[in-house]
Amino acid sequence: MAQEKLKEILQAATLELPFRAFLISRQGEIIAQRNQDVAVSSLERIAFRLERTWSGNSANVQVQFLQASLPANELIFYTRELEKELLLTIGAMTETSIARLRQQADIIAQLYLQAHSGRSGPEEVLLHRPVNGTKDAVYAIVWQPLRPLPASQHQTLQHSLTQLAESNGCQLHHLGVDAGYIQVLVACPPGRSSAWAAHLLKSGSEQGLQQQNGSNTPLWRPGYYASEAKVPFPADELKRVFVADGS
């Protein structure tokens, strides 16, 4: 489909709070975008990262948190396929539910299908499976510290993450801490998404360490990388993801 037609599709969609940006990309390049106070360079980072991390499975979605708006706020970015290698990304305020993001993505996908088929009436849309299913989901989640965490705090971090997981019906299967990454493998109850788990563990553990240190100094970099997985991310994938993000 022509670039101008894709721009028209995004213009036809309602862009109001909590939504801040719509982006269509292919192979790491932006084809069409529309935003409210989100730097285009941030959208370029999203497209660049997707080109390196998208699995190619059309039933998948990907959720990312990145500091991307002006003034600086963390946004949630939800991505799904429109067709092979053509990706739609919705940027919104972090409190936006995955269900609402999915609904908005499906609305734009319907506009795309109508334009692609030449129809103007209602069109049945294939809804993506939710990232949270009917059984316990296991997610690999990784984020970066602003500076290497002292070895003396590793045990405190492990205790904090374990307590956060157990008190919210989750189970921590793996915790890896090194100079560049904190990575967890966590099983969550039905109905809980990777975005929920990442926010719970990342924010909760930071608050726990801050309380122990008697300081409000931020410990973690903005954003994280998460996916449903049975094993932790391998080192080469982490390097590829965070290099693509410019970290």
N, C-alpha and C positions, 0 to 999 in steps of 0.2 A: 504494500500500500504506500502511496506517495506521502512524503514528509508533511506536506501541507494538509493532507487529509487527517493525519494523526494529530496535528496541531488543532484542527477543528474539533476533533473528538474530545480533546482535553478542555477546549474552550466551552464545550457543551456541558461538561460536568460541573457541578456546584463546588466551588472552592471556598469554603468558609470554615471557621473553627468548629471542631478541633483540627481540621485538615490544613496543612501548610504547603504541601507541594505534591504535584503529580509529575511523573517522569516515565517516559518510554525510552528504552535503550536496547541496543543490539551490539553484542560483541564488544562491550566496554565503551561504546560511544552513545552520546545522547542524540536521539532522533527528534524528540519533542519534549518540552517541559513547560510547566506553569507553576508559579510559586508565589507565596506571600512572605516577604522578608527572609527568604532562605538564599544564602549565597550560591550562585551557580557553581562555584568551585566545590562546594560541599556536594552538590548533586553529581558533579563529575567524579568525585571520590566514590560515591555510591555505585555509579555505573562501572567504574574501573574495578572496584572490588567484586561486583557481581560477575564480571567476565571471568574472574579467577576462581570463584567459589560456587557458582551455580551448578547444581548437580546434573541438570539436563533432563530430570524427570518432570514431566508436565503436571503431575499431581502434587508436586511439592510447592511449598511456600518458604520464604526466608524472612526472618525478622532480625533487624539490626537496631541498635541504639547508637546514635552519634550526635556529637555537639555540632549543630549545623545551621542554627538560625541566628538572626540578628535582632535584638541583643542575644548574646550567647545563651542558648538553652539546649538541652538534650531533646532530641526528637526520636520517635520510633518510626522505622521505615519497614513497610510490608511489601513484599515482592511476589508476584505470580506471573505465569506465562500468559501471553495473549495468543501466541503461536510459537512454533519452534524458534528458539533463540531471540524472540521478541518479548522483552520483559516489561511489565508494568509495575512501577513502584509508587506506593502511597506514603507520603510523609505526614506525620501528625504529632500532636502533643503526646507526651509519654503516658498520660493517664487514659488515653484512648484504648478501648478494649479491642482484642483481636477480632471479636465478632463484628464490631463496627468497621474495622479496617477491611475485613473480608467482604462485608456488604458493599462498601464503597468501591472496592476493586471489582466486584462482580457487576456493579452498575456500569462502570467504565468499559468492562469487557463486553457487556451487552451492547453498548454504543458501538464498540469496535466491530462486533459481529454483524450488527445492522448495516454499518457502512460497508463492510466487506461483502455482504450479500446483496447490497443495493436496496434493502428493505428499510422502511421507515416505521413499521409497526412493531408490536411486542415480539420478542425473540426469546426462545428458551435458552437459558445460559447454563452451562455446565459449572456447577458450584464446586469449588475445591474442597477436599476433605479438610476438616479442622486439624490443626496441629496437635490438638488434645483429643484423644480418643476415648473409648469405653474401658480401657484397661490402663494399668499403670504405665506411664511413659517414662523412658530413661533419656535424659538429655546430657550431652557434653556441653559445658559452658566454660568459656575462658575470657579473662580480662587481664589488663596490664596494670601494674603498680606505677605510680609516678616516679618512684625510686625503689631500688631493691629493698624488700622487707627484711629487717634484721632476723637472724636465725633464732634469736630469743623469743620472737613473736610468732614463729611458725606453729608452735603447740597451741598458743592462745587462739590463733586463727582457725586451726583444725577444730578445737573445742567449740568455738563460736559457730562455725558452719554446721557442725554436727547437731548442735542444739537447735539452730534455726530450722534445719531440715526436719528433725524429729518432732519439734513442736508444731509443725505445719503439715504433718502427715507424709513427709518425704523420707527418703533414706539415702544417705551419702555413701556411694560405692567407691569413690576415688577422690583423692585430693593431691594435687601436685603443685608445689610452690618452688619457683626458681627465680633467678634475677629478673627475668623478663615477663613471666606469666604466673597467674593463679588459675588453675584448671580444676573443675569438679566434674564428676559423673554422678548424677543424682536421679533417683527414681521418684516421680511425683504421682499423686493420686489422680484418678480420672477427672477430667475437666480442667486440669491445670496445664497451662502452656509453658513453653520455654521462656517466653517473655516474663511471665509471672515468677518462675523459678529464678531467673537471672536477677530480677529486681530484688526479690527477697534475699538472696544470698549475698549479692554484691553490696547492696545498701546496708543490710543488716550487719554484715561482718565489718564494714567500715565503721559503723557506729559503735560496735563493740570494741574495736581497737582504739578508737578515739576516746572512748570513756576510760579505758585502761591507761592511756597515755595522758589523760587530762588535757586533751587538745582537740580543737575542731579543724585542724589542718587536713585537707583532703588527702587521701591515700591512693585512690585509684584513678586511672585515666578515664575520661568519658568513653562510653561505649563498651560493647562486648561482642563476642562471636558465639553463637549457639546453634546446635542442631540436634535432632533426635539421633541417638547413636547408642551402640552397645559397648563401645570401648572409647577411651579418651582419644582426642585428636592426636595424630602423630606429629612429631616435631617439624617435619618438612611442610605440612599443611599450615601449621601455626605461623611459620616463617613466611610462607607465601601470602597468607591473609593479612598479616600485620605490615608486611612490606608494601602490599598493595594499598593499604590504608595510610601509608606514609608515616607509620609509627616507628 
